[in-house]
Amino acid sequence: CHSSPVKWGGGVVFSCDADVWIHLADGLRVVLEHFAVTSGDAGNEKRTHLSGVRTLSGVRTLSGVSGSSSGGDVADAAGAPDAVDVEGAGGWYSSLSDSGPVHLCEHFLVSLQQVSGFPWWLSVVVATLSVRTFITLPLAAYQLVIISKVEALQVEIAELAKRLRYEVSVRARERGWTEKQSRFQFQKNLRRIVSQLYIRDNCHPFKASLLVWVQLPLWISLSLALRNLSLDQSARQAELAAGGALWFPDLTSPDSTWILPVCLGLTNLLVVEVFSLQRVATSRFQRLVLNSIRGFSVLMIPIAAAVPSSMALYWFTSSLVGFGHNLVLRSPTVHKILRLQTQRSDSPYRDLLSAFISKYRK
């Protein structure tokens, strides 16, 4: 998934698949929890993440931390539109549309269509499926591995935090530290512990956000590439104008039936709901993010109805493929292949269906 500025009426619009924001939220959740560990809330055993062990000088090293570990979730389709005045944004927008990555994506799309001989609508679908499968799916699996490792550290982290707090309190009494000094020493040594554990298990939380930093530029580039091919006066535009199917025969014009935009919005909402169902308990921040993405999903419908059908088709296909990939990543077989360290359900799809029915029966 990706995010791309597109011409819409008199302005420029930014949009992105819903699962991009969900992956970002998951990555941010892990990163924020990492910072919570090294902040004033680090002493809360329920939220602390530790790793590695090096305590303050004068306090003995905690045991059981230096050894190596025994091994090394969510959905694709809505965005946050942000209209900007074209005159003010024309410079950077023109530069972005004419950038190397965008031209590379144009070449990829044209080459795929020429080599395969597919009609343009099918070429867009195949290109989307290829990019999502060979680039973003492996990164999504990698994010799942990182998050699983971080979650697996929670029990060890809570125990180490508890012991560290006790040892700091003992040293504080011996040396006459104030509460502020004790808190500083605890946080300083906790940061060392956390960093070493992350290094030990090779699971720094920032790695969980890698997927988004690849998805966003890729989505931008492909969206702008399709926009250029659809609106630029060239032979390719003529091919796209005749390369549609069913109710959208012209890929250079918006979908007047709104079928693609509505399908995009519904897929986005489905992605968000599936993600929300997998969380037994959600924080206030997560609820805020989910509600925001729901709003973006609805807002994407009129935006998708105002851009060329080629872009709406790409966004919808990307969302649909991303949704499928997220279901695949729930499979117990995939979890075994990835050697996830946290326990997962043996019947994820049945559990998901039960949770869905239970939620909407109320």
Contacts in CASP RR format, 6 or more apart in sequence:
PFRMAT RR
TARGET T0000
AUTHOR 0000-0000-0000
METHOD contacts of the structure
MODEL  1
CHSSPVKWGGGVVFSCDADVWIHLADGLRVVLEHFAVTSGDAGNEKRTHL
SGVRTLSGVRTLSGVSGSSSGGDVADAAGAPDAVDVEGAGGWYSSLSDSG
PVHLCEHFLVSLQQVSGFPWWLSVVVATLSVRTFITLPLAAYQLVIISKV
EALQVEIAELAKRLRYEVSVRARERGWTEKQSRFQFQKNLRRIVSQLYIR
DNCHPFKASLLVWVQLPLWISLSLALRNLSLDQSARQAELAAGGALWFPD
LTSPDSTWILPVCLGLTNLLVVEVFSLQRVATSRFQRLVLNSIRGFSVLM
IPIAAAVPSSMALYWFTSSLVGFGHNLVLRSPTVHKILRLQTQRSDSPYR
DLLSAFISKYRK
1 16 0 8 1.000
1 17 0 8 1.000
1 19 0 8 1.000
1 20 0 8 1.000
1 23 0 8 1.000
1 76 0 8 1.000
1 77 0 8 1.000
1 132 0 8 1.000
1 136 0 8 1.000
1 215 0 8 1.000
1 216 0 8 1.000
1 218 0 8 1.000
1 219 0 8 1.000
1 318 0 8 1.000
1 319 0 8 1.000
1 322 0 8 1.000
2 16 0 8 1.000
2 17 0 8 1.000
2 20 0 8 1.000
2 215 0 8 1.000
2 216 0 8 1.000
2 217 0 8 1.000
2 218 0 8 1.000
2 219 0 8 1.000
2 220 0 8 1.000
2 221 0 8 1.000
2 222 0 8 1.000
2 223 0 8 1.000
2 318 0 8 1.000
3 14 0 8 1.000
3 15 0 8 1.000
3 16 0 8 1.000
3 17 0 8 1.000
3 20 0 8 1.000
3 79 0 8 1.000
3 215 0 8 1.000
3 216 0 8 1.000
3 219 0 8 1.000
3 220 0 8 1.000
3 223 0 8 1.000
4 14 0 8 1.000
4 15 0 8 1.000
4 16 0 8 1.000
4 219 0 8 1.000
4 220 0 8 1.000
4 221 0 8 1.000
4 222 0 8 1.000
4 223 0 8 1.000
4 224 0 8 1.000
4 227 0 8 1.000
5 12 0 8 1.000
5 13 0 8 1.000
5 14 0 8 1.000
5 89 0 8 1.000
5 93 0 8 1.000
5 96 0 8 1.000
5 220 0 8 1.000
5 223 0 8 1.000
5 224 0 8 1.000
6 12 0 8 1.000
6 13 0 8 1.000
6 15 0 8 1.000
6 223 0 8 1.000
6 224 0 8 1.000
6 227 0 8 1.000
6 303 0 8 1.000
6 307 0 8 1.000
6 311 0 8 1.000
7 13 0 8 1.000
7 86 0 8 1.000
7 227 0 8 1.000
7 231 0 8 1.000
7 307 0 8 1.000
8 81 0 8 1.000
8 83 0 8 1.000
8 303 0 8 1.000
8 306 0 8 1.000
8 307 0 8 1.000
9 306 0 8 1.000
10 86 0 8 1.000
11 83 0 8 1.000
11 84 0 8 1.000
11 85 0 8 1.000
11 86 0 8 1.000
11 89 0 8 1.000
12 83 0 8 1.000
12 84 0 8 1.000
12 86 0 8 1.000
12 89 0 8 1.000
12 90 0 8 1.000
12 93 0 8 1.000
13 81 0 8 1.000
13 82 0 8 1.000
13 83 0 8 1.000
13 303 0 8 1.000
13 307 0 8 1.000
14 79 0 8 1.000
14 80 0 8 1.000
14 81 0 8 1.000
14 82 0 8 1.000
15 78 0 8 1.000
15 79 0 8 1.000
15 80 0 8 1.000
15 81 0 8 1.000
15 223 0 8 1.000
15 300 0 8 1.000
15 303 0 8 1.000
15 304 0 8 1.000
15 315 0 8 1.000
16 78 0 8 1.000
16 79 0 8 1.000
16 80 0 8 1.000
16 216 0 8 1.000
16 219 0 8 1.000
17 76 0 8 1.000
17 77 0 8 1.000
17 78 0 8 1.000
17 79 0 8 1.000
17 215 0 8 1.000
17 219 0 8 1.000
17 268 0 8 1.000
17 315 0 8 1.000
17 318 0 8 1.000
17 319 0 8 1.000
17 322 0 8 1.000
18 75 0 8 1.000
18 76 0 8 1.000
18 77 0 8 1.000
18 78 0 8 1.000
18 79 0 8 1.000
18 267 0 8 1.000
18 268 0 8 1.000
18 269 0 8 1.000
18 271 0 8 1.000
18 272 0 8 1.000
18 293 0 8 1.000
18 296 0 8 1.000
18 297 0 8 1.000
18 319 0 8 1.000
19 74 0 8 1.000
19 75 0 8 1.000
19 76 0 8 1.000
19 77 0 8 1.000
19 271 0 8 1.000
19 275 0 8 1.000
19 319 0 8 1.000
19 322 0 8 1.000
19 323 0 8 1.000
19 326 0 8 1.000
20 76 0 8 1.000
20 79 0 8 1.000
20 212 0 8 1.000
20 215 0 8 1.000
20 216 0 8 1.000
20 219 0 8 1.000
21 78 0 8 1.000
21 79 0 8 1.000
21 80 0 8 1.000
21 289 0 8 1.000
21 292 0 8 1.000
21 293 0 8 1.000
21 296 0 8 1.000
22 74 0 8 1.000
22 75 0 8 1.000
22 271 0 8 1.000
22 272 0 8 1.000
22 275 0 8 1.000
22 293 0 8 1.000
23 74 0 8 1.000
23 140 0 8 1.000
23 143 0 8 1.000
23 211 0 8 1.000
23 212 0 8 1.000
23 215 0 8 1.000
24 209 0 8 1.000
24 212 0 8 1.000
25 286 0 8 1.000
25 289 0 8 1.000
25 290 0 8 1.000
25 293 0 8 1.000
26 73 0 8 1.000
26 74 0 8 1.000
26 143 0 8 1.000
26 147 0 8 1.000
26 208 0 8 1.000
27 143 0 8 1.000
27 147 0 8 1.000
27 205 0 8 1.000
27 208 0 8 1.000
27 209 0 8 1.000
27 212 0 8 1.000
28 209 0 8 1.000
29 283 0 8 1.000
29 285 0 8 1.000
29 286 0 8 1.000
30 146 0 8 1.000
30 147 0 8 1.000
30 150 0 8 1.000
30 205 0 8 1.000
30 208 0 8 1.000
30 209 0 8 1.000
31 205 0 8 1.000
31 206 0 8 1.000
31 208 0 8 1.000
31 209 0 8 1.000
32 285 0 8 1.000
33 47 0 8 1.000
33 49 0 8 1.000
33 150 0 8 1.000
33 205 0 8 1.000
34 49 0 8 1.000
34 194 0 8 1.000
34 204 0 8 1.000
34 205 0 8 1.000
34 206 0 8 1.000
36 42 0 8 1.000
36 47 0 8 1.000
36 48 0 8 1.000
36 49 0 8 1.000
37 47 0 8 1.000
37 48 0 8 1.000
37 49 0 8 1.000
37 50 0 8 1.000
37 157 0 8 1.000
37 190 0 8 1.000
37 191 0 8 1.000
37 194 0 8 1.000
38 187 0 8 1.000
38 190 0 8 1.000
38 191 0 8 1.000
38 194 0 8 1.000
39 187 0 8 1.000
40 183 0 8 1.000
40 187 0 8 1.000
41 47 0 8 1.000
42 48 0 8 1.000
42 161 0 8 1.000
42 186 0 8 1.000
42 187 0 8 1.000
42 190 0 8 1.000
43 161 0 8 1.000
43 165 0 8 1.000
43 186 0 8 1.000
43 190 0 8 1.000
45 158 0 8 1.000
45 161 0 8 1.000
45 162 0 8 1.000
46 158 0 8 1.000
48 157 0 8 1.000
48 158 0 8 1.000
48 161 0 8 1.000
48 190 0 8 1.000
49 150 0 8 1.000
49 153 0 8 1.000
49 154 0 8 1.000
49 157 0 8 1.000
49 194 0 8 1.000
49 197 0 8 1.000
50 153 0 8 1.000
50 156 0 8 1.000
50 157 0 8 1.000
50 158 0 8 1.000
50 160 0 8 1.000
50 161 0 8 1.000
50 164 0 8 1.000
50 190 0 8 1.000
50 193 0 8 1.000
50 194 0 8 1.000
50 197 0 8 1.000
51 65 0 8 1.000
51 153 0 8 1.000
51 156 0 8 1.000
51 157 0 8 1.000
51 193 0 8 1.000
51 194 0 8 1.000
51 195 0 8 1.000
51 196 0 8 1.000
51 197 0 8 1.000
51 198 0 8 1.000
51 199 0 8 1.000
51 200 0 8 1.000
51 201 0 8 1.000
52 65 0 8 1.000
52 66 0 8 1.000
52 192 0 8 1.000
52 193 0 8 1.000
52 194 0 8 1.000
52 195 0 8 1.000
52 196 0 8 1.000
52 197 0 8 1.000
52 198 0 8 1.000
52 199 0 8 1.000
52 200 0 8 1.000
53 61 0 8 1.000
53 62 0 8 1.000
53 64 0 8 1.000
53 65 0 8 1.000
53 66 0 8 1.000
53 160 0 8 1.000
53 192 0 8 1.000
53 193 0 8 1.000
53 196 0 8 1.000
53 197 0 8 1.000
54 61 0 8 1.000
54 189 0 8 1.000
54 192 0 8 1.000
54 193 0 8 1.000
54 196 0 8 1.000
55 61 0 8 1.000
55 62 0 8 1.000
55 164 0 8 1.000
55 167 0 8 1.000
55 189 0 8 1.000
55 192 0 8 1.000
55 193 0 8 1.000
56 168 0 8 1.000
56 171 0 8 1.000
56 185 0 8 1.000
56 188 0 8 1.000
56 189 0 8 1.000
58 171 0 8 1.000
59 167 0 8 1.000
59 168 0 8 1.000
59 170 0 8 1.000
59 171 0 8 1.000
59 189 0 8 1.000
60 167 0 8 1.000
62 160 0 8 1.000
62 163 0 8 1.000
62 164 0 8 1.000
62 167 0 8 1.000
62 193 0 8 1.000
65 156 0 8 1.000
65 160 0 8 1.000
65 193 0 8 1.000
65 196 0 8 1.000
65 197 0 8 1.000
65 200 0 8 1.000
66 200 0 8 1.000
67 200 0 8 1.000
68 200 0 8 1.000
69 149 0 8 1.000
69 152 0 8 1.000
69 200 0 8 1.000
69 201 0 8 1.000
69 341 0 8 1.000
70 341 0 8 1.000
71 201 0 8 1.000
71 339 0 8 1.000
71 341 0 8 1.000
72 145 0 8 1.000
72 149 0 8 1.000
72 201 0 8 1.000
72 202 0 8 1.000
72 203 0 8 1.000
72 339 0 8 1.000
72 341 0 8 1.000
73 144 0 8 1.000
73 147 0 8 1.000
73 275 0 8 1.000
73 278 0 8 1.000
73 326 0 8 1.000
73 329 0 8 1.000
73 330 0 8 1.000
74 271 0 8 1.000
74 274 0 8 1.000
74 275 0 8 1.000
74 278 0 8 1.000
74 326 0 8 1.000
75 270 0 8 1.000
75 271 0 8 1.000
75 272 0 8 1.000
75 274 0 8 1.000
75 275 0 8 1.000
75 322 0 8 1.000
75 323 0 8 1.000
75 326 0 8 1.000
76 132 0 8 1.000
76 267 0 8 1.000
76 271 0 8 1.000
76 318 0 8 1.000
76 319 0 8 1.000
76 320 0 8 1.000
76 321 0 8 1.000
76 322 0 8 1.000
76 323 0 8 1.000
76 325 0 8 1.000
76 326 0 8 1.000
77 264 0 8 1.000
77 265 0 8 1.000
77 267 0 8 1.000
77 268 0 8 1.000
77 271 0 8 1.000
77 297 0 8 1.000
77 300 0 8 1.000
77 315 0 8 1.000
77 316 0 8 1.000
77 318 0 8 1.000
77 319 0 8 1.000
77 320 0 8 1.000
77 322 0 8 1.000
77 323 0 8 1.000
78 264 0 8 1.000
78 265 0 8 1.000
78 268 0 8 1.000
78 269 0 8 1.000
78 271 0 8 1.000
78 272 0 8 1.000
78 293 0 8 1.000
78 295 0 8 1.000
78 296 0 8 1.000
78 297 0 8 1.000
78 299 0 8 1.000
78 300 0 8 1.000
78 319 0 8 1.000
79 268 0 8 1.000
79 293 0 8 1.000
79 296 0 8 1.000
79 297 0 8 1.000
79 299 0 8 1.000
79 300 0 8 1.000
80 292 0 8 1.000
80 296 0 8 1.000
80 299 0 8 1.000
81 296 0 8 1.000
81 299 0 8 1.000
81 300 0 8 1.000
81 303 0 8 1.000
86 93 0 8 1.000
96 102 0 8 1.000
96 220 0 8 1.000
96 224 0 8 1.000
97 224 0 8 1.000
97 227 0 8 1.000
97 228 0 8 1.000
99 221 0 8 1.000
101 217 0 8 1.000
101 221 0 8 1.000
102 221 0 8 1.000
102 224 0 8 1.000
102 225 0 8 1.000
102 228 0 8 1.000
103 225 0 8 1.000
104 221 0 8 1.000
105 221 0 8 1.000
105 222 0 8 1.000
105 224 0 8 1.000
105 225 0 8 1.000
106 225 0 8 1.000
106 228 0 8 1.000
106 229 0 8 1.000
108 127 0 8 1.000
108 225 0 8 1.000
109 123 0 8 1.000
109 124 0 8 1.000
109 127 0 8 1.000
109 222 0 8 1.000
109 225 0 8 1.000
109 226 0 8 1.000
109 229 0 8 1.000
110 229 0 8 1.000
110 236 0 8 1.000
112 118 0 8 1.000
112 123 0 8 1.000
112 126 0 8 1.000
112 127 0 8 1.000
112 130 0 8 1.000
113 120 0 8 1.000
113 123 0 8 1.000
113 239 0 8 1.000
116 122 0 8 1.000
116 123 0 8 1.000
116 126 0 8 1.000
117 123 0 8 1.000
118 126 0 8 1.000
119 243 0 8 1.000
119 244 0 8 1.000
119 245 0 8 1.000
120 239 0 8 1.000
120 240 0 8 1.000
120 243 0 8 1.000
120 244 0 8 1.000
120 251 0 8 1.000
120 310 0 8 1.000
121 243 0 8 1.000
121 244 0 8 1.000
121 245 0 8 1.000
121 248 0 8 1.000
121 251 0 8 1.000
121 310 0 8 1.000
121 313 0 8 1.000
122 245 0 8 1.000
124 226 0 8 1.000
124 251 0 8 1.000
124 310 0 8 1.000
124 313 0 8 1.000
124 314 0 8 1.000
124 317 0 8 1.000
125 313 0 8 1.000
125 317 0 8 1.000
127 222 0 8 1.000
128 222 0 8 1.000
128 314 0 8 1.000
128 317 0 8 1.000
128 318 0 8 1.000
128 321 0 8 1.000
129 317 0 8 1.000
129 321 0 8 1.000
131 218 0 8 1.000
131 222 0 8 1.000
132 318 0 8 1.000
132 321 0 8 1.000
132 322 0 8 1.000
132 325 0 8 1.000
133 321 0 8 1.000
133 325 0 8 1.000
135 214 0 8 1.000
135 218 0 8 1.000
136 211 0 8 1.000
136 214 0 8 1.000
136 215 0 8 1.000
136 218 0 8 1.000
136 322 0 8 1.000
136 325 0 8 1.000
137 325 0 8 1.000
137 328 0 8 1.000
139 210 0 8 1.000
139 211 0 8 1.000
139 214 0 8 1.000
139 215 0 8 1.000
140 211 0 8 1.000
140 325 0 8 1.000
140 326 0 8 1.000
140 329 0 8 1.000
141 329 0 8 1.000
141 334 0 8 1.000
141 338 0 8 1.000
142 207 0 8 1.000
142 210 0 8 1.000
142 211 0 8 1.000
143 207 0 8 1.000
143 208 0 8 1.000
143 209 0 8 1.000
143 210 0 8 1.000
143 211 0 8 1.000
144 329 0 8 1.000
144 338 0 8 1.000
144 340 0 8 1.000
145 203 0 8 1.000
145 338 0 8 1.000
145 339 0 8 1.000
145 340 0 8 1.000
146 203 0 8 1.000
146 204 0 8 1.000
146 205 0 8 1.000
146 207 0 8 1.000
146 208 0 8 1.000
147 208 0 8 1.000
148 338 0 8 1.000
148 340 0 8 1.000
148 341 0 8 1.000
148 342 0 8 1.000
149 201 0 8 1.000
149 202 0 8 1.000
149 203 0 8 1.000
149 341 0 8 1.000
150 198 0 8 1.000
150 203 0 8 1.000
150 205 0 8 1.000
150 208 0 8 1.000
151 341 0 8 1.000
151 342 0 8 1.000
152 201 0 8 1.000
152 341 0 8 1.000
152 342 0 8 1.000
153 197 0 8 1.000
153 201 0 8 1.000
153 203 0 8 1.000
156 197 0 8 1.000
157 194 0 8 1.000
157 197 0 8 1.000
160 193 0 8 1.000
161 190 0 8 1.000
164 186 0 8 1.000
164 189 0 8 1.000
164 190 0 8 1.000
164 193 0 8 1.000
165 186 0 8 1.000
168 182 0 8 1.000
168 185 0 8 1.000
168 186 0 8 1.000
168 189 0 8 1.000
169 182 0 8 1.000
171 177 0 8 1.000
171 185 0 8 1.000
172 181 0 8 1.000
172 182 0 8 1.000
172 185 0 8 1.000
177 185 0 8 1.000
198 204 0 8 1.000
198 205 0 8 1.000
219 318 0 8 1.000
222 314 0 8 1.000
223 311 0 8 1.000
223 314 0 8 1.000
223 315 0 8 1.000
226 308 0 8 1.000
226 310 0 8 1.000
226 311 0 8 1.000
226 314 0 8 1.000
227 307 0 8 1.000
227 308 0 8 1.000
227 311 0 8 1.000
229 236 0 8 1.000
229 237 0 8 1.000
229 240 0 8 1.000
229 310 0 8 1.000
230 237 0 8 1.000
230 240 0 8 1.000
230 251 0 8 1.000
230 252 0 8 1.000
230 308 0 8 1.000
230 310 0 8 1.000
230 311 0 8 1.000
231 237 0 8 1.000
231 252 0 8 1.000
231 308 0 8 1.000
237 252 0 8 1.000
240 250 0 8 1.000
240 251 0 8 1.000
240 252 0 8 1.000
240 308 0 8 1.000
240 310 0 8 1.000
241 250 0 8 1.000
241 251 0 8 1.000
241 252 0 8 1.000
241 253 0 8 1.000
242 249 0 8 1.000
242 250 0 8 1.000
243 249 0 8 1.000
243 250 0 8 1.000
243 251 0 8 1.000
244 250 0 8 1.000
244 251 0 8 1.000
244 309 0 8 1.000
247 255 0 8 1.000
247 257 0 8 1.000
247 259 0 8 1.000
248 255 0 8 1.000
248 257 0 8 1.000
248 259 0 8 1.000
248 260 0 8 1.000
248 309 0 8 1.000
248 312 0 8 1.000
248 313 0 8 1.000
250 309 0 8 1.000
251 308 0 8 1.000
251 309 0 8 1.000
251 310 0 8 1.000
251 313 0 8 1.000
252 308 0 8 1.000
252 309 0 8 1.000
252 310 0 8 1.000
253 308 0 8 1.000
253 309 0 8 1.000
254 305 0 8 1.000
254 306 0 8 1.000
254 307 0 8 1.000
254 308 0 8 1.000
254 309 0 8 1.000
254 312 0 8 1.000
255 261 0 8 1.000
255 304 0 8 1.000
255 305 0 8 1.000
255 309 0 8 1.000
255 312 0 8 1.000
258 301 0 8 1.000
258 305 0 8 1.000
260 304 0 8 1.000
260 309 0 8 1.000
260 312 0 8 1.000
260 313 0 8 1.000
260 316 0 8 1.000
261 300 0 8 1.000
261 301 0 8 1.000
261 302 0 8 1.000
261 303 0 8 1.000
261 304 0 8 1.000
261 305 0 8 1.000
261 312 0 8 1.000
262 301 0 8 1.000
263 316 0 8 1.000
264 300 0 8 1.000
264 301 0 8 1.000
264 304 0 8 1.000
264 312 0 8 1.000
264 315 0 8 1.000
264 316 0 8 1.000
264 319 0 8 1.000
265 297 0 8 1.000
265 298 0 8 1.000
265 300 0 8 1.000
265 301 0 8 1.000
265 304 0 8 1.000
265 319 0 8 1.000
267 316 0 8 1.000
267 319 0 8 1.000
267 320 0 8 1.000
267 323 0 8 1.000
268 293 0 8 1.000
268 296 0 8 1.000
268 297 0 8 1.000
268 300 0 8 1.000
268 319 0 8 1.000
269 294 0 8 1.000
269 297 0 8 1.000
269 298 0 8 1.000
270 323 0 8 1.000
271 319 0 8 1.000
271 322 0 8 1.000
271 323 0 8 1.000
271 326 0 8 1.000
272 290 0 8 1.000
272 293 0 8 1.000
272 294 0 8 1.000
272 297 0 8 1.000
273 356 0 8 1.000
274 323 0 8 1.000
274 326 0 8 1.000
274 327 0 8 1.000
274 352 0 8 1.000
274 356 0 8 1.000
275 290 0 8 1.000
275 326 0 8 1.000
276 282 0 8 1.000
276 290 0 8 1.000
277 352 0 8 1.000
277 355 0 8 1.000
277 356 0 8 1.000
277 359 0 8 1.000
278 330 0 8 1.000
278 352 0 8 1.000
278 355 0 8 1.000
279 286 0 8 1.000
282 290 0 8 1.000
300 315 0 8 1.000
304 311 0 8 1.000
304 312 0 8 1.000
304 315 0 8 1.000
304 316 0 8 1.000
305 312 0 8 1.000
327 349 0 8 1.000
328 334 0 8 1.000
330 344 0 8 1.000
330 348 0 8 1.000
330 349 0 8 1.000
330 352 0 8 1.000
331 348 0 8 1.000
332 344 0 8 1.000
332 345 0 8 1.000
332 346 0 8 1.000
332 348 0 8 1.000
335 344 0 8 1.000
345 351 0 8 1.000
END
